[in-house]
Amino acid sequence: MDRKPGFDTLAVRAGQRRTEEREQSEPIFTTSSYVFQDAAEAAAVFSGEQPGNIYSRFTNPTVRTFEQRLAALEGGERCVATASGMSAILSCCMALLNSGDHIVSSRAIFGSITVLFNDHLARFGIETSYVPPSDLAAWEQAIRPNTRLLFVETPSNPTAEIADIEALAELAHAHGCLLVVDNCFCTPALQRPLTLGADVVIHSATKYIDGQGRAVGGAVIGRNEQMDKVFGFLRTAGPSMSPFNAWIFLKGLETLRLRMEAHSANALALAQWLEQLPQVERVYYSGLPSHPRHELAKRQQRAFGGVLAFDLKGGKEAAWRLIDSTEIISVTANLGDTKSTITHPATTTHGRLTPEARAEAGIGDGLVRIAVGLEDLSDIKADLERGL
Ligand SMILES: *Cc1c(COP(=O)(O)O)cnc(C)c1O
């Protein structure tokens, strides 16, 4: 067969190997180790001469199926599944960086990643500089001779800043660096950074890949050259994904595109509605023509995702009143769930930042973030109307 299967076919079929039981759905291999026919076979598998499973810290058939399926969807040579999104970025840094190396990162990234860079990698002599994600000149100025890695998340959380992946990849390669993209908010259903020139994609599978708030996991995807190193770290250090979680994420991948399109449609309609309300100062969503980088978002994404934010004119008081008057929308900082969630970034996800850093990142006291779920749009609106 020389036809290349499409995204939707890969999403439900890639990586599946049936056992002799001929199951239709992928089995969960809950085994910690594997047996060999004899001592010679054990020696051959241990030495790497013969392929085979040894121990589920680093090889498990359910996890492998998930890895192969996600690699196919992102268009990468290899995927390494990890215990969480945080262990995906940790494994990536431990495998690809040395003491004395430097990272240039977008300042608008997931909060725990900033803490990982500043409080932990720094102790091992890896320094990080931060730049506004959409300011290409600032990225270039921040690059030093020892810079090895550019790190970006786009669209950013919570203010939907858009970075130009193609331009950043070009810049990274001109300086001998790798571009790592956190593709959590779009997923490969909406944006495929590797096809735009990025070297590595990381995921928190906890978010849209699961999509139903059940399990914590992560993944790193890229070329064999880098992924073999990431796998080498994971194999030894052990931040591995459990087979049960891998099975949940496999099932999540099968409906990922349908869910991402539904999340995006609900979020776009909600953003348009919010934008014309007198109580709302400004809406942050890359799907709105009023977004300063709407054209770029349209070029590099298939749709605009489920997360939006907006400034309320009444500041913190108005934001808290809105949050406290919801009856359907869940008050939680999590996102990427069928259930809509609402949060006040200034006092939750970004509460650890200094007031200056918050202001610089555009996170005001009246800012509210909603990760729009799959409920009826009319119910989501009615739930918000009460507090507005
Ligand atoms: C949640 C999240 C992470 C971290 O993932 P965990 O699975 O919680 O460890 C990383 N990046 C982004 C954008 C996230 O939203």
The ligand as an SDF file (V2000), in Angstrom:
LIG
                    3D

 15 15  0  0  0  0  0  0  0  0999 V2000
   -0.3300   21.3000   32.3510 C   0  0  0  0  0  0  0  0  0  0  0  0
    0.7080   21.7960   31.4560 C   0  0  0  0  0  0  0  0  0  0  0  0
    2.0300   21.3150   31.5490 C   0  0  0  0  0  0  0  0  0  0  0  0
    2.4770   20.3320   32.6160 C   0  0  0  0  0  0  0  0  0  0  0  0
    1.8730   19.0970   32.4650 O   0  0  0  0  0  0  0  0  0  0  0  0
    1.5260   18.0970   33.6830 P   0  0  0  0  0  0  0  0  0  0  0  0
    0.9070   16.9470   32.9790 O   0  0  0  0  0  0  0  0  0  0  0  0
    0.6090   18.8290   34.6140 O   0  0  0  0  0  0  0  0  0  0  0  0
    2.8090   17.7420   34.3490 O   0  0  0  0  0  0  0  0  0  0  0  0
    2.9540   21.7890   30.6250 C   0  0  0  0  0  0  0  0  0  0  0  0
    2.6180   22.6980   29.6910 N   0  0  0  0  0  0  0  0  0  0  0  0
    1.3640   23.1920   29.5930 C   0  0  0  0  0  0  0  0  0  0  0  0
    1.0430   24.1920   28.5430 C   0  0  0  0  0  0  0  0  0  0  0  0
    0.3710   22.7630   30.4740 C   0  0  0  0  0  0  0  0  0  0  0  0
   -0.8660   23.2830   30.3800 O   0  0  0  0  0  0  0  0  0  0  0  0
  1  2  1  0
  2  3  1  0
  2 14  2  0
  3  4  1  0
  3 10  2  0
  4  5  1  0
  5  6  1  0
  6  7  2  0
  6  8  1  0
  6  9  1  0
 10 11  1  0
 11 12  2  0
 12 13  1  0
 12 14  1  0
 14 15  1  0
M  END
$$$$
